[in-house]
């Protein structure tokens, strides 16, 4: 976390990213396939970085890399195709 503090990041800041489930992301019951959530997590992570006034490219140019080393998810409800 010390590294992020150098960039002015705080982890108490929440953002919202909005997504629309596409038909190709669903199963026959029109529920979004669970593996797709991780792709959306990555989109939200980039949105969070942008909300801090930075870009992923700018961080990488400063040798700041953000590898995902562990993910734990609890699914509360399904996303559906309309």
N, C-alpha and C positions, 0 to 999 in steps of 0.2 A: 504494500500500500504506500510505502514511502515514495516510490517512483511516481505513482499517480498524483500524490500531493504536490510533487514538483511541477506537474502540469495543471494544477488548479482543480483537479477532479475531487469530488466528494461522492461518497457512495450513498448518501442520504437523499440524493436527488432522483426522483422518479420521472419517467417520461411515458407517453402513450404512443404506440404505433398501431395503425389500423390496417387490417388486412381483410380481403374478401376471398372466401374459399372458392376455388375454381373446381369445376366438375372433375377434371383429371386428377385432382388431389384427393378424391373420395373413394370410398368402397361402395358396394352395391346398396348399402343403407343410407347413402349420402352423408356419412360421417367422414370427416377429414382423416386421412391416414396418419397414424400417430408419429411416424418418422418425419413428417413435414413440419412438425412443431419446431424441430431443431433448426430448420432453414429459416423459419420466422424469428427464432431467437437471435440468429445472426443478423438479420435485417434490423431488429430492435437494438442490438448492440451497436451497430453502425449509426442508427438514429441517435442513440445516447451520446456517442462520441461527437456527432455533429452538433447536438444541443449544447455541448461544452465549447463550441466554436472551433473545433479541430476537424481534421479529416484523418482517415486511416493512413492515407499516403503520407501526410505530414508527420504522423507519429513514426512510421517506418523510416522516413528520411532521417529521423533523429535516433534511429536504432532502438525504438520502443516498439516491441512486438507483443501481441496479446494472444498467445496460444490458449486454446481451451484445453484444460488438462483434466477436468472432471465435470460431469453434468448429472444432476439428480432432478427428476421431474415427478411431480404428483399431478395426475390428471384429474381435475375436478368435474369437468363436463366436456362434452364433445362439441366441436365446431361442425356446423352443417352447411352443405350447399343449399342455397335457397331454391 
